[in-house]
């Protein structure tokens, strides 16, 4: 599988996880690492360094990072 397909697949996974956090972050009983926006931020930053040569992926990563910022601080605007 090409690096681009891998990156797109990882972005889809992260996008879905962020969607769940947006909908029900406070409903999670257990406090595992995947329930923490910081976990997903690390994954996105890693993906960003791997995909710096692709503007489309960079834009998607930036959008997901902005969504994570809103989860952590609803008053944050980016």
PDB file as gemmi writes it, atoms N, CA and C in Angstrom:
CRYST1    1.000    1.000    1.000  90.00  90.00  90.00 P 1                      
ATOM      1  N   UNK A   1       0.850  -1.177   0.000  1.00  0.00           N  
ATOM      2  CA  UNK A   1       0.000   0.000   0.000  1.00  0.00           C  
ATOM      3  C   UNK A   1       0.897   1.242   0.000  1.00  0.00           C  
ATOM      4  N   UNK A   2       0.539   2.233  -0.778  1.00  0.00           N  
ATOM      5  CA  UNK A   2       1.351   3.442  -0.870  1.00  0.00           C  
ATOM      6  C   UNK A   2       1.266   4.256   0.421  1.00  0.00           C  
ATOM      7  N   UNK A   3       2.243   5.128   0.621  1.00  0.00           N  
ATOM      8  CA  UNK A   3       2.254   5.955   1.830  1.00  0.00           C  
ATOM      9  C   UNK A   3       1.022   6.843   1.867  1.00  0.00           C  
ATOM     10  N   UNK A   4       0.553   7.306   0.697  1.00  0.00           N  
ATOM     11  CA  UNK A   4      -0.619   8.170   0.655  1.00  0.00           C  
ATOM     12  C   UNK A   4      -1.869   7.415   1.109  1.00  0.00           C  
ATOM     13  N   UNK A   5      -2.040   6.193   0.639  1.00  0.00           N  
ATOM     14  CA  UNK A   5      -3.198   5.383   1.048  1.00  0.00           C  
ATOM     15  C   UNK A   5      -3.158   5.108   2.548  1.00  0.00           C  
ATOM     16  N   UNK A   6      -1.973   4.816   3.055  1.00  0.00           N  
ATOM     17  CA  UNK A   6      -1.815   4.596   4.500  1.00  0.00           C  
ATOM     18  C   UNK A   6      -2.189   5.855   5.276  1.00  0.00           C  
ATOM     19  N   UNK A   7      -1.737   6.999   4.796  1.00  0.00           N  
ATOM     20  CA  UNK A   7      -2.035   8.262   5.471  1.00  0.00           C  
ATOM     21  C   UNK A   7      -3.532   8.550   5.441  1.00  0.00           C  
ATOM     22  N   UNK A   8      -4.165   8.335   4.310  1.00  0.00           N  
ATOM     23  CA  UNK A   8      -5.613   8.545   4.195  1.00  0.00           C  
ATOM     24  C   UNK A   8      -6.378   7.608   5.129  1.00  0.00           C  
ATOM     25  N   UNK A   9      -5.934   6.383   5.203  1.00  0.00           N  
ATOM     26  CA  UNK A   9      -6.572   5.401   6.087  1.00  0.00           C  
ATOM     27  C   UNK A   9      -6.441   5.819   7.556  1.00  0.00           C  
ATOM     28  N   UNK A  10      -5.264   6.275   7.928  1.00  0.00           N  
ATOM     29  CA  UNK A  10      -5.040   6.735   9.302  1.00  0.00           C  
ATOM     30  C   UNK A  10      -5.869   7.980   9.602  1.00  0.00           C  
ATOM     31  N   UNK A  11      -5.949   8.893   8.646  1.00  0.00           N  
ATOM     32  CA  UNK A  11      -6.771  10.091   8.832  1.00  0.00           C  
ATOM     33  C   UNK A  11      -8.240   9.740   9.016  1.00  0.00           C  
ATOM     34  N   UNK A  12      -8.725   8.789   8.269  1.00  0.00           N  
ATOM     35  CA  UNK A  12     -10.115   8.356   8.414  1.00  0.00           C  
ATOM     36  C   UNK A  12     -10.357   7.799   9.812  1.00  0.00           C  
ATOM     37  N   UNK A  13      -9.440   6.981  10.278  1.00  0.00           N  
ATOM     38  CA  UNK A  13      -9.543   6.408  11.625  1.00  0.00           C  
ATOM     39  C   UNK A  13      -9.560   7.522  12.680  1.00  0.00           C  
ATOM     40  N   UNK A  14      -8.655   8.464  12.558  1.00  0.00           N  
ATOM     41  CA  UNK A  14      -8.574   9.568  13.521  1.00  0.00           C  
ATOM     42  C   UNK A  14      -9.818  10.441  13.435  1.00  0.00           C  
ATOM     43  N   UNK A  15     -10.295  10.700  12.224  1.00  0.00           N  
ATOM     44  CA  UNK A  15     -11.499  11.521  12.033  1.00  0.00           C  
ATOM     45  C   UNK A  15     -12.705  10.889  12.737  1.00  0.00           C  
ATOM     46  N   UNK A  16     -12.836   9.582  12.609  1.00  0.00           N  
ATOM     47  CA  UNK A  16     -13.951   8.881  13.272  1.00  0.00           C  
ATOM     48  C   UNK A  16     -13.815   8.942  14.789  1.00  0.00           C  
ATOM     49  N   UNK A  17     -12.606   8.767  15.281  1.00  0.00           N  
ATOM     50  CA  UNK A  17     -12.379   8.827  16.727  1.00  0.00           C  
ATOM     51  C   UNK A  17     -12.693  10.219  17.267  1.00  0.00           C  
ATOM     52  N   UNK A  18     -12.289  11.242  16.548  1.00  0.00           N  
ATOM     53  CA  UNK A  18     -12.577  12.611  16.976  1.00  0.00           C  
ATOM     54  C   UNK A  18     -14.083  12.857  16.952  1.00  0.00           C  
ATOM     55  N   UNK A  19     -14.768  12.316  15.957  1.00  0.00           N  
ATOM     56  CA  UNK A  19     -16.224  12.432  15.904  1.00  0.00           C  
ATOM     57  C   UNK A  19     -16.888  11.834  17.131  1.00  0.00           C  
ATOM     58  N   UNK A  20     -16.398  10.681  17.562  1.00  0.00           N  
ATOM     59  CA  UNK A  20     -16.933  10.067  18.783  1.00  0.00           C  
ATOM     60  C   UNK A  20     -16.653  10.932  20.002  1.00  0.00           C  
ATOM     61  N   UNK A  21     -15.460  11.475  20.082  1.00  0.00           N  
ATOM     62  CA  UNK A  21     -15.131  12.352  21.207  1.00  0.00           C  
ATOM     63  C   UNK A  21     -16.019  13.591  21.213  1.00  0.00           C  
ATOM     64  N   UNK A  22     -16.289  14.143  20.043  1.00  0.00           N  
ATOM     65  CA  UNK A  22     -17.146  15.327  19.957  1.00  0.00           C  
ATOM     66  C   UNK A  22     -18.560  15.014  20.435  1.00  0.00           C  
ATOM     67  N   UNK A  23     -19.043  13.829  20.123  1.00  0.00           N  
ATOM     68  CA  UNK A  23     -20.414  13.464  20.467  1.00  0.00           C  
ATOM     69  C   UNK A  23     -20.573  13.038  21.916  1.00  0.00           C  
ATOM     70  N   UNK A  24     -19.594  12.323  22.439  1.00  0.00           N  
ATOM     71  CA  UNK A  24     -19.814  11.685  23.742  1.00  0.00           C  
ATOM     72  C   UNK A  24     -18.574  11.630  24.619  1.00  0.00           C  
ATOM     73  N   UNK A  25     -17.751  12.653  24.574  1.00  0.00           N  
ATOM     74  CA  UNK A  25     -16.508  12.623  25.338  1.00  0.00           C  
ATOM     75  C   UNK A  25     -16.758  12.399  26.826  1.00  0.00           C  
ATOM     76  N   UNK A  26     -17.762  13.036  27.369  1.00  0.00           N  
ATOM     77  CA  UNK A  26     -18.009  12.944  28.808  1.00  0.00           C  
ATOM     78  C   UNK A  26     -18.780  11.685  29.193  1.00  0.00           C  
ATOM     79  N   UNK A  27     -19.223  10.931  28.210  1.00  0.00           N  
ATOM     80  CA  UNK A  27     -19.969   9.707  28.494  1.00  0.00           C  
ATOM     81  C   UNK A  27     -19.063   8.506  28.726  1.00  0.00           C  
ATOM     82  N   UNK A  28     -17.780   8.631  28.385  1.00  0.00           N  
ATOM     83  CA  UNK A  28     -16.861   7.514  28.571  1.00  0.00           C  
ATOM     84  C   UNK A  28     -16.584   7.311  30.056  1.00  0.00           C  
ATOM     85  N   UNK A  29     -16.817   6.094  30.512  1.00  0.00           N  
ATOM     86  CA  UNK A  29     -16.599   5.776  31.924  1.00  0.00           C  
ATOM     87  C   UNK A  29     -15.114   5.589  32.207  1.00  0.00           C  
ATOM     88  N   UNK A  30     -14.475   4.783  31.387  1.00  0.00           N  
ATOM     89  CA  UNK A  30     -13.043   4.566  31.610  1.00  0.00           C  
ATOM     90  C   UNK A  30     -12.255   5.703  30.977  1.00  0.00           C  
ATOM     91  N   UNK A  31     -11.176   6.049  31.591  1.00  0.00           N  
ATOM     92  CA  UNK A  31     -10.340   7.148  31.108  1.00  0.00           C  
ATOM     93  C   UNK A  31      -9.077   6.585  30.465  1.00  0.00           C  
ATOM     94  N   UNK A  32      -9.248   5.883  29.374  1.00  0.00           N  
ATOM     95  CA  UNK A  32      -8.088   5.332  28.673  1.00  0.00           C  
ATOM     96  C   UNK A  32      -7.466   6.409  27.789  1.00  0.00           C  
ATOM     97  N   UNK A  33      -6.302   6.108  27.271  1.00  0.00           N  
ATOM     98  CA  UNK A  33      -5.578   7.101  26.471  1.00  0.00           C  
ATOM     99  C   UNK A  33      -6.339   7.503  25.208  1.00  0.00           C  
ATOM    100  N   UNK A  34      -7.090   6.601  24.623  1.00  0.00           N  
ATOM    101  CA  UNK A  34      -7.807   6.940  23.387  1.00  0.00           C  
ATOM    102  C   UNK A  34      -8.970   7.898  23.629  1.00  0.00           C  
ATOM    103  N   UNK A  35      -9.352   8.079  24.875  1.00  0.00           N  
ATOM    104  CA  UNK A  35     -10.395   9.049  25.207  1.00  0.00           C  
ATOM    105  C   UNK A  35      -9.820  10.441  25.424  1.00  0.00           C  
ATOM    106  N   UNK A  36      -8.509  10.551  25.353  1.00  0.00           N  
ATOM    107  CA  UNK A  36      -7.820  11.816  25.603  1.00  0.00           C  
ATOM    108  C   UNK A  36      -7.452  12.473  24.267  1.00  0.00           C  
ATOM    109  N   UNK A  37      -7.896  13.698  24.036  1.00  0.00           N  
ATOM    110  CA  UNK A  37      -7.540  14.379  22.790  1.00  0.00           C  
ATOM    111  C   UNK A  37      -6.025  14.460  22.552  1.00  0.00           C  
ATOM    112  N   UNK A  38      -5.245  14.472  23.605  1.00  0.00           N  
ATOM    113  CA  UNK A  38      -3.783  14.540  23.457  1.00  0.00           C  
ATOM    114  C   UNK A  38      -3.250  13.320  22.703  1.00  0.00           C  
ATOM    115  N   UNK A  39      -3.859  12.168  22.912  1.00  0.00           N  
ATOM    116  CA  UNK A  39      -3.452  10.943  22.214  1.00  0.00           C  
ATOM    117  C   UNK A  39      -3.584  11.135  20.702  1.00  0.00           C  
ATOM    118  N   UNK A  40      -4.699  11.697  20.285  1.00  0.00           N  
ATOM    119  CA  UNK A  40      -4.962  11.890  18.859  1.00  0.00           C  
ATOM    120  C   UNK A  40      -4.113  13.021  18.295  1.00  0.00           C  
ATOM    121  N   UNK A  41      -3.806  14.019  19.122  1.00  0.00           N  
ATOM    122  CA  UNK A  41      -2.936  15.108  18.678  1.00  0.00           C  
ATOM    123  C   UNK A  41      -1.543  14.577  18.336  1.00  0.00           C  
ATOM    124  N   UNK A  42      -1.030  13.666  19.164  1.00  0.00           N  
ATOM    125  CA  UNK A  42       0.279  13.067  18.897  1.00  0.00           C  
ATOM    126  C   UNK A  42       0.255  12.320  17.564  1.00  0.00           C  
ATOM    127  N   UNK A  43      -0.795  11.546  17.334  1.00  0.00           N  
ATOM    128  CA  UNK A  43      -0.913  10.796  16.077  1.00  0.00           C  
ATOM    129  C   UNK A  43      -0.992  11.749  14.874  1.00  0.00           C  
ATOM    130  N   UNK A  44      -1.730  12.831  15.028  1.00  0.00           N  
ATOM    131  CA  UNK A  44      -1.851  13.796  13.933  1.00  0.00           C  
ATOM    132  C   UNK A  44      -0.526  14.507  13.666  1.00  0.00           C  
ATOM    133  N   UNK A  45       0.178  14.868  14.718  1.00  0.00           N  
ATOM    134  CA  UNK A  45       1.473  15.531  14.527  1.00  0.00           C  
ATOM    135  C   UNK A  45       2.481  14.603  13.855  1.00  0.00           C  
ATOM    136  N   UNK A  46       2.431  13.330  14.198  1.00  0.00           N  
ATOM    137  CA  UNK A  46       3.301  12.355  13.541  1.00  0.00           C  
ATOM    138  C   UNK A  46       2.939  12.253  12.058  1.00  0.00           C  
ATOM    139  N   UNK A  47       1.650  12.198  11.789  1.00  0.00           N  
ATOM    140  CA  UNK A  47       1.183  12.124  10.405  1.00  0.00           C  
ATOM    141  C   UNK A  47       1.576  13.383   9.628  1.00  0.00           C  
ATOM    142  N   UNK A  48       1.520  14.521  10.288  1.00  0.00           N  
ATOM    143  CA  UNK A  48       1.891  15.784   9.643  1.00  0.00           C  
ATOM    144  C   UNK A  48       3.351  15.749   9.186  1.00  0.00           C  
ATOM    145  N   UNK A  49       4.237  15.254  10.035  1.00  0.00           N  
ATOM    146  CA  UNK A  49       5.655  15.212   9.660  1.00  0.00           C  
ATOM    147  C   UNK A  49       5.894  14.245   8.505  1.00  0.00           C  
ATOM    148  N   UNK A  50       5.092  13.201   8.427  1.00  0.00           N  
ATOM    149  CA  UNK A  50       5.244  12.224   7.353  1.00  0.00           C  
ATOM    150  C   UNK A  50       4.651  12.714   6.037  1.00  0.00           C  
ATOM    151  N   UNK A  51       3.712  13.639   6.115  1.00  0.00           N  
ATOM    152  CA  UNK A  51       2.996  14.040   4.895  1.00  0.00           C  
ATOM    153  C   UNK A  51       3.213  15.505   4.536  1.00  0.00           C  
ATOM    154  N   UNK A  52       4.332  16.064   4.951  1.00  0.00           N  
ATOM    155  CA  UNK A  52       4.584  17.485   4.679  1.00  0.00           C  
ATOM    156  C   UNK A  52       4.666  17.785   3.189  1.00  0.00           C  
ATOM    157  N   UNK A  53       4.933  16.801   2.395  1.00  0.00           N  
ATOM    158  CA  UNK A  53       5.036  17.042   0.954  1.00  0.00           C  
ATOM    159  C   UNK A  53       3.674  17.010   0.255  1.00  0.00           C  
ATOM    160  N   UNK A  54       2.600  16.827   1.027  1.00  0.00           N  
ATOM    161  CA  UNK A  54       1.275  16.748   0.424  1.00  0.00           C  
ATOM    162  C   UNK A  54       0.349  17.764   1.087  1.00  0.00           C  
ATOM    163  N   UNK A  55       0.008  18.806   0.361  1.00  0.00           N  
ATOM    164  CA  UNK A  55      -0.797  19.901   0.906  1.00  0.00           C  
ATOM    165  C   UNK A  55      -2.198  19.444   1.306  1.00  0.00           C  
ATOM    166  N   UNK A  56      -2.796  18.536   0.563  1.00  0.00           N  
ATOM    167  CA  UNK A  56      -4.145  18.051   0.873  1.00  0.00           C  
ATOM    168  C   UNK A  56      -4.160  17.375   2.243  1.00  0.00           C  
ATOM    169  N   UNK A  57      -3.177  16.531   2.498  1.00  0.00           N  
ATOM    170  CA  UNK A  57      -3.103  15.862   3.795  1.00  0.00           C  
ATOM    171  C   UNK A  57      -2.823  16.865   4.909  1.00  0.00           C  
ATOM    172  N   UNK A  58      -1.978  17.842   4.636  1.00  0.00           N  
ATOM    173  CA  UNK A  58      -1.680  18.874   5.635  1.00  0.00           C  
ATOM    174  C   UNK A  58      -2.941  19.623   6.039  1.00  0.00           C  
ATOM    175  N   UNK A  59      -3.756  19.969   5.064  1.00  0.00           N  
ATOM    176  CA  UNK A  59      -5.005  20.687   5.338  1.00  0.00           C  
ATOM    177  C   UNK A  59      -5.927  19.832   6.199  1.00  0.00           C  
ATOM    178  N   UNK A  60      -6.043  18.556   5.875  1.00  0.00           N  
ATOM    179  CA  UNK A  60      -6.893  17.659   6.655  1.00  0.00           C  
ATOM    180  C   UNK A  60      -6.391  17.534   8.092  1.00  0.00           C  
ATOM    181  N   UNK A  61      -5.086  17.421   8.259  1.00  0.00           N  
ATOM    182  CA  UNK A  61      -4.505  17.328   9.601  1.00  0.00           C  
ATOM    183  C   UNK A  61      -4.807  18.605  10.380  1.00  0.00           C  
ATOM    184  N   UNK A  62      -4.637  19.758   9.752  1.00  0.00           N  
ATOM    185  CA  UNK A  62      -4.919  21.031  10.416  1.00  0.00           C  
ATOM    186  C   UNK A  62      -6.375  21.123  10.863  1.00  0.00           C  
ATOM    187  N   UNK A  63      -7.294  20.674  10.014  1.00  0.00           N  
ATOM    188  CA  UNK A  63      -8.719  20.703  10.366  1.00  0.00           C  
ATOM    189  C   UNK A  63      -9.008  19.801  11.563  1.00  0.00           C  
ATOM    190  N   UNK A  64      -8.394  18.631  11.587  1.00  0.00           N  
ATOM    191  CA  UNK A  64      -8.613  17.713  12.709  1.00  0.00           C  
ATOM    192  C   UNK A  64      -7.982  18.250  13.991  1.00  0.00           C  
ATOM    193  N   UNK A  65      -6.838  18.894  13.884  1.00  0.00           N  
ATOM    194  CA  UNK A  65      -6.219  19.507  15.064  1.00  0.00           C  
ATOM    195  C   UNK A  65      -7.110  20.620  15.622  1.00  0.00           C  
ATOM    196  N   UNK A  66      -7.753  21.370  14.743  1.00  0.00           N  
ATOM    197  CA  UNK A  66      -8.670  22.423  15.185  1.00  0.00           C  
ATOM    198  C   UNK A  66      -9.872  21.820  15.907  1.00  0.00           C  
ATOM    199  N   UNK A  67     -10.384  20.713  15.414  1.00  0.00           N  
ATOM    200  CA  UNK A  67     -11.507  20.043  16.084  1.00  0.00           C  
ATOM    201  C   UNK A  67     -11.097  19.548  17.463  1.00  0.00           C  
ATOM    202  N   UNK A  68      -9.878  19.021  17.573  1.00  0.00           N  
ATOM    203  CA  UNK A  68      -9.381  18.577  18.878  1.00  0.00           C  
ATOM    204  C   UNK A  68      -9.259  19.747  19.845  1.00  0.00           C  
ATOM    205  N   UNK A  69      -8.806  20.877  19.347  1.00  0.00           N  
ATOM    206  CA  UNK A  69      -8.683  22.065  20.197  1.00  0.00           C  
ATOM    207  C   UNK A  69     -10.045  22.467  20.752  1.00  0.00           C  
ATOM    208  N   UNK A  70     -11.079  22.352  19.938  1.00  0.00           N  
ATOM    209  CA  UNK A  70     -12.434  22.680  20.397  1.00  0.00           C  
ATOM    210  C   UNK A  70     -12.948  21.692  21.433  1.00  0.00           C  
ATOM    211  N   UNK A  71     -12.537  20.440  21.327  1.00  0.00           N  
ATOM    212  CA  UNK A  71     -12.943  19.444  22.323  1.00  0.00           C  
ATOM    213  C   UNK A  71     -12.328  19.800  23.671  1.00  0.00           C  
ATOM    214  N   UNK A  72     -11.058  20.165  23.666  1.00  0.00           N  
ATOM    215  CA  UNK A  72     -10.376  20.481  24.916  1.00  0.00           C  
ATOM    216  C   UNK A  72     -10.818  21.820  25.479  1.00  0.00           C  
ATOM    217  N   UNK A  73     -11.081  22.788  24.617  1.00  0.00           N  
ATOM    218  CA  UNK A  73     -11.500  24.114  25.057  1.00  0.00           C  
ATOM    219  C   UNK A  73     -12.583  24.620  24.110  1.00  0.00           C  
ATOM    220  N   UNK A  74     -13.849  24.458  24.504  1.00  0.00           N  
ATOM    221  CA  UNK A  74     -14.956  24.858  23.625  1.00  0.00           C  
ATOM    222  C   UNK A  74     -14.931  26.344  23.251  1.00  0.00           C  
ATOM    223  N   UNK A  75     -14.201  27.157  24.005  1.00  0.00           N  
ATOM    224  CA  UNK A  75     -14.120  28.589  23.706  1.00  0.00           C  
ATOM    225  C   UNK A  75     -13.008  28.907  22.715  1.00  0.00           C  
ATOM    226  N   UNK A  76     -12.225  27.900  22.383  1.00  0.00           N  
ATOM    227  CA  UNK A  76     -11.116  28.072  21.444  1.00  0.00           C  
ATOM    228  C   UNK A  76     -11.678  28.243  20.039  1.00  0.00           C  
ATOM    229  N   UNK A  77     -11.149  29.204  19.326  1.00  0.00           N  
ATOM    230  CA  UNK A  77     -11.559  29.419  17.933  1.00  0.00           C  
ATOM    231  C   UNK A  77     -10.319  29.422  17.075  1.00  0.00           C  
ATOM    232  N   UNK A  78     -10.367  28.625  16.023  1.00  0.00           N  
ATOM    233  CA  UNK A  78      -9.235  28.584  15.100  1.00  0.00           C  
ATOM    234  C   UNK A  78      -9.718  28.725  13.696  1.00  0.00           C  
TER     235      UNK A  78                                                      
END                                                                             
